[in-house]
Amino acid sequence: MFVGICPMATSNTTRLIIVEDNPDNREAMAYILRGAGYKLLETDNAEKAIERISEQDIDILISDLRLPGSIDGIELLKRAKTVEPEIEVILTTAYGTIEIAVEALKEDAYDFITKPVRKPQLLRSVERAAEKQRLARENRALRSQLDRKGTRIIHAGDAMRKIVQMVEQVGPSEATVLITGESGTGKEVVAEAIHAASPRRDRPLIKISCAALPDTLLESELFGYERGAFTGAGARKEGRFELANGGTLFLDEIGEVTPGLQVKLLRVLQDGKFERLGGTRTIDTDVRIVAATNKDLQREIAEHRFREDLFYRLNVVDIHLPPLRERTDDIPLLAMYFLKIYAEKNKKDIDGFSQDAMHWLISYGWPGNVRELENAVERAVIFTNTRIVPLSVLPNVLPAFSESPHALTFKIGMHWHDLERRAIEIALAHTRGDKPLAARLLGIATRTLYRHLEEHEQEPKQDSPVIEDRQAMAAPNTV
C-alpha cells in the first residue's frame, strides 16, 4: 500500500522512497528518516516503486532484497537505474551473504545493509548517498556554467562580474588600461580579454614582462636595435612596439621599470614615436598599451621610484583585481575549469571534487591567488585515481588547522556530556563558527553536530571545574 509524502515541514530537499513489504520494518525505517527531516514515500511492492520513480524526482531508493511478485530488489535496482540513472539505491536484507552483497554492488547499489536495520547505520548510509547526489549535481552545474562561458574570465560572484562589465566597456575604446592586483590574480587574462573585445582583436597581442629582463635588455626588447648598436648586435632587430603595431602591447610588471626607461616609455605613450637602439630614424607606432602591476604605484611615486606623469598616462582606466580570498564564490568554477584542462591533458576521467575537497578549496586563503589554485588542481589531477578528487590529494591539507592552539583536557570522573560540549565549543571557536569544518575536525557528520548543539542548548549550561585549557595546566588525559 502506498502511504504518501511525509507531511513534516523540513528544509531537507532529499526525497526517498522505501520499498518494504513488512509493515513493521517499513514503518520503523520511515520513523527514523522522518525524524531526520527527509521527504519520504513508502510502498510495499516494486511495481508501485517504479511508477513513483518515473513520476516524481526521487533521489534515494531503499528496498528490501526479497519482495513479493516477480521483481526482487536486484531487478528493482536495475529498473530504477533505467528510469532514473542518478538515483542511489540502498538494499536491505535479513539474509545477507558476501555473494549477494557483491552482486548488488556490481549492479551499482550504493550500499547493502543487513537486518535488523540499526538507526545509526541507516542514517549514515542515507546521508552519504544524499551527499554523493548533491556533489554530483553541483559538479554538473559547474560544468554547465563553464560550457556557457564565452570568456576566459571565469567568475560566478559579483566582484569579477563587475570586472567583466568593465572589460566589455573599455575593450572597444582606445584607452590605455592599468590593471592592478596581487600576483596570480589573473591580470594577464584580463589583458587578453580587453584585446579580444577591442577593434584590434585581429592584430597582434604582444606581451612582455618588465620584471624578467635587466634594464638594458628590456630597452632593446621594447624598442629594437640597429646592427652594431652594441657588442653582439649582428643584425637589426624589431622591438615589441614595432611587432605590436596596429595591435596591443601588454606591459606586465610595469612597476619594475627603472626611471631612465620610464622617460622613453612616456614619450611613446605621448607621441607614438621612438628610435631603435643605435638608430637615428624616428619610427611611428600605433599601439594600444595595457599595463599591469602588483605594486602600489602611488607609493612608488611618493618614494620617487615611479614617474607621476607616466602613471597618469597609464592610468586612464584602472582595473583592480581582488585577491582570490575576497572572491570565494569563484573558486568552485575556477577549480572545475582547471580540472577540465588538466584531466584532458593527463588523459584522466575525473568528474569533480569531493565535498571535503571543495570545502577545503573554498576555505583556504590562497596567498598565491588563482595561479596557486591552478597549480593545486594540476597536482590533484596527477594523484587522483578515482572519478572524484579526494581531500587527501590536495597540497597542505588543512594547513590552518593542522595544529590546534588549544587542547581539551579532563580529569577522571568528568561527565561525558560536559566533555562533549566542550569539544564542540573548542572546535567551533577554532573554525570561527564554521560548523561543517568543525564537524569534520571532530570526525562526525554535520547533521550530528547540529543535533548535539540542539541538545546542549536545552541543557542548563554549567562551568565544569574539571575542564581546563592545556595552556593553563598539564592534565593527566588529553584529547
N, C-alpha and C positions, 0 to 999 in steps of 0.2 A: 504494500500500500504506500502511495506517495503522500508524504506528510506536508512538505512545503518549506518555504523560506522561514528561517528563524526570525521572529518579529523584533528581536533585540536591536536597539539602536547602537551602532558602533561605527568607528572611523576606519575599521579594518575592511579593505576592499577585496580581500581574497575570498573567492567563492568555492565552496567544496560540495561534493555530493558523496554520501555514504551509501554503499550498496551492501546490505546485510539482511539475510532472511530471518535471523534470530532477533526478535524484537527487543529482548533484554540487552543483548550486545549492542544493537544499533542505538538504543536509547542511551546507553551508558556512554558511548563514544560521542553522541550528539550533545549530551550534557556537558562533557568536558570541553568540547570545541566551542559550544555556545558561550561557555564561561570565559573562554579565551578571546571572545569577540569575533569569531569567524561567521561569515554568512553561510548558511547551511541548507542543503537539500537532502532529503532522505528517500530511499526507495528500497523495496525488498527483492527486486529482480533486475537482471541485466538489460532486458529489453526496454524497460522504462528508463533506465540509466542512459542508454544510448539515445533515446528520444530526447531526454532533457539536455544532454550534452550537445546535440545538434541544434536545439532551440535556443539555448542560453549560453552565456560565456562562463564556462566552468574552468577553474584553474587547477583544482586537485580532485582526483577520484580516489576514494578509499573503498576498497572492495574485498569481500571475503573470497578466498580462493575457490571454495565449493559453494555453488549457487544452484537453486532449483532451475530446472529446464535444461536446455541443450547448450547453454553458454556458461562456461565456468569463468573463473577470474582471469586466467591467462587469455582466453579468447576475448573477454570483455576488454582487457588491456589493448589487444591488437585492434579491435574495432574502434575503441575510444581514440587511439592514436591516428586512425584513418580519418575519423570525423574531425578531430582537433589535435593536430600534431604537437602543439605546445603543451598539452595537458600533462600534468605529472600524476603518476599512478602509484599508490601505496597499497600493497596486498597484505591481507591478514589471513592467518590460518592456525587451526589448532593441531595440524598435522605437519608441522614444519620439518623438512629434511633439507640437507645440503643440495640434493639434486633439484628439488622444487625451487629453492631459492636461486640457484644458478640459472635455471630456465627462465624464471621471472625477470632476473636482471638482464639476461640476453635479449629479452623482448622489450627492454628499455623501461622496466619498472624503476621508480625512484628508490623505493625501499620495500623491505619484506619484514613484517612484524608477526611474531608468533603470539598466539593467545595463551593465557588471558592477556589482553592488551592493558598495559600499565599507563597511567596518566602521563608521567614524565616522558616515557618513550614515544607515546603518540604525539604529544605537543612538540617534542624536539624534532620528530620526523616531519610533521606538517610545517613547522616553522622554517626548517631548512629547505623544504620543497618550495615554499612560498618565496623565500629569499632567492632561490635559484630562478624562479619565474620573474621576479622583479628585476633581477640583474639582467636576464635575457631581454626583457622589454626595454630597459634603459640602454643597453648596448645597441639594440635595433634602432631606438630613437636617435642615438648619437650618430650611427652610421647614416641614417636617413637625413639628418641635419647636414652632415658632411657632403652628401650627394647633392644637396640643394645649394651649397655654397658656390658662388661664382667668383670668389676672390681668395687669394692666399691668406688674407687676414682672417684667421679662424677666430670666431668670437661667439659668445652667447649672451654676455652681460651688457649692461648699459655703458660701461666705461669704454670698451672698444667699439661699441656701436656708434658712439659719438666720433671716434677716430675715423671710422669708415665713412661717416657722413662728411667729415672734413675733407677726406681724400676725394670724395665724389665732387665736392665743390671746388677744391683747389686744383685738382688734376687738369681740367680743361684750360686753366689760366696759364700765364707765362711767369707767374710769381716765383721768386726764389723761396725755398722752404727750408727751415731749420727744424730738424727732428731731434728732440732731446729725450733722455731717459737712461736708466741704468743699463749696464752691459747685459746683452742677452734678451732684451725686451722685444726685439723684432724691428729695429729701426730700418734695417736693410729691406725687410719685407714691405714696410710701408713705402719706402722709396720706390720699390718696384711697382707697387700699386699706383702711386702717383704717376709714374711714367706710363703705365698701361692705360690710365684714364685720360691721358693728355693727347693732343693732336700729333705729338711727336712719337706716338707708340710704334710707328713703323720704321723709325730711325733708331740708331744705336742707344743703348743704355750702358754707359761706361762707368765702371766702379774703380775706386782706388782707396786704400786705407792709408791715411796720412800718418798713422802711428807705426806702420810696418816698415817704413823706409827712413834712412837718415836724411837730413835736410838737403844735402847736395843731390842725392839720388832722387829724392822726391821732386825736386825742381826740374830735373831732366825728364822725369816721367810725366810731369804735368805739361811742360811746355815743349818738350822735344829738344833736339840739339843738332847742330851742323857738324859736318865732318871736320875733325881736327879741333873741336871745341875743347877737348881735354884728352888726356892720355887714354887710348883705347877706343876713342870715338872714330872708328874707321869709316863710317858711313852716316849719312844724315838719317835721323830718326824722328818720326812724327810723335808728338806728345798726346796726352789724353784729351786736351782741349781740341786738337785737330780731329782726333778719332771720333769724338762725340759731336762733331759739327752737325747741326740740324736735329740733334737728339738731346739726351740728358746726361749730365755728369754728376755722379754721386760721390761726394767727398766725405768719406766716413772718418770719424775721429778728428774732426776739423780743429778741435781744441788743442791738438798736439803740434800744430804748425807753428814754426818759430816766427818771431816778429819780422825778420827780414823777408821771409817768403810771404807773410801776410800782406806786405805792401804790394807785391806783384799780383797776388790774388785780387786785391782791392781794385787794381787797375783793370783787370779783365772784367770784373763784375760791373764797373762803371762804364767802360768804353767798348768792351768786347774785342779788345786788341791785345796782342802780346808779341814777343820775339822769341825765337828759339835760342837756347844757349849757344853762344858763339856766333849768332847771326845778327844782321842789321835790318833785315826786311821785316816790316810790321805785318802781322797776319791777323785778318779779321776772323772772328768765330761767332757762330750763332748757337749758343749752348744754354740750356736751362740748368741752373745749379740747384741740386738738393744736397744739403749738408746734414751731418749728424754728429752728435757728441754726447758723451756721458758726463761731461764736466759742467759745472755751473759757470757759464761764460761771464755772467755779471760779476762774479767773484774774481775771475781771471782778469777782467778789465780793471777792477779795483786794485788788483795787485800787479798791474802793468805787464801782464803776460799775454794779453789779447787786445787787439786794437778795437776801440769803440766804434770807429767808422765802418770797419769790416763787419762787426757784429750787426749793425743796423742794416747793412746791405744784405746780409744773410738772413736776418730775422724778419723778413717781410711777412711771412706766415710761420708761426711757431706751432708745431705739433708735439705735445708732450705725451710720451707713452708711460702709462702707470706700470709699476712692477707687478709681477705675477701674483704676489701675495695680496695685492689690492684688487685683483680681478679673478677670484677663485671660481666664479661662475664659468669661466672659460676653460678651466683645467680639464674637465671630462672630455670636452670636444677636442681640445688640443691633444690630449693623451690618445684618443681614438684616431686622430689624424696621423700622428707619428706611428701608432701601432699598425695602421694600414700600410704605411710606407715601408716600415722595416719588416713586417711579416711577409709582404710580397718580395722584398729584396732578399730575404733569407729563405724564401720558399716554405713558409710555415702557415698552417691553417690555425689562426688564433682569432676567436670571435670577440673578445673583450677582456675586461678586468673583473676580478672577484670583488665582492663588496668591500672586504677589508683592504684590498689593494687600492681601490678607488678612494676609499676614505683616507688612506694614508697620503695619496697624491694630493688630495684637497687640503689636508691638514698640514702638510709640510710647508716650510717657509720659503723655499726655492730662492736662496740668495743669488743663484746664477740665472734665475728667471727662465724664460722659455727655452733657452739653449740648454740649461741643466735638465729641464724636463725631457727634452728630446733625447739627450744622452741616457737618461734613466730608462726611458721606454725602449731605446735601442738595446740596452743591456738586458732589460727584462725579456725582450723577444728572444735573444740568444739563449737564455737559460730556461725558457718556458717550454715544457714538453707536453702540455695539455692545451685544450682549446680556450682555456681561461687563464689569464695571467694571475698567479697567486701572489699573496703578500710577500712570501719568502724570497722571491727573486728580485725584489726592488732593493736598490742600494741603501745602506744605512737605515734599515727599517726602524721606525720609531726612534729617531735619534734624540728627540726631545724627551722621550720617556724611558730611555734605556736605564737610567739610574734615578730612582725616586729620591727627592731630597728628604723624605720622611719615611719612617717605617713604623708599622703598628706593633706595639709591644703590649704584653699582657702578663698577668700573674696567674698562677694555677688557682682555679676556683672561680675565675671570671665567667659571668653569664654569657652564653653563646649569642644571645640577641644583642648584647652590648658590643661584643666583638664584631658581629656582622655590621651593625650600624656604623661603627667607627671606621671599618674598612671601606664602606661605601662613601662616607664623608671624605676620607683622605683621597680616594680615587677621583671623586668629583672635584675636589679642590685642585688636585694635580692636573686634571684635564680642563680646568676652568669651566666646569659645568657641562662639558661635552659628554652626555650620557652614553651614546653608542661606544665612544672610545673608552669611557670608564668601565663599561660592561666588558669590553674586550680585555682590558687590563686585569679585571677580576676573574676572567675566564667563565663568564656567564652570558646568557642571552640578554639582549636589550630588554625584551619583554619581562624577563625575570627581574632585572634591575628595577624596572618601573613597579612591579608588584611588591618588591621589598620596600621601595620608597613609600608606597601607599600604606603598607603595614606599619612601618615605623612612624609615619605621620599620625597614625591612630593611637600610638603608644605614648604615654607621658614620658617626655624626654628628661633624663636624669644624668647628671655628671657622674661618671664612673670613677671612683678613686683609684682603680687598679689599672686604668689605661693611661699611658704616658707616651710622649714622643721620645724616639731614640736619642734625639739631640739633648734631652733633658736627663736621661738616666740609662743605665745599662741593665736591661731586664733579662730574666733567665730564658725567656722564649721570645722569638721574633718571627713575624710572618709578613 
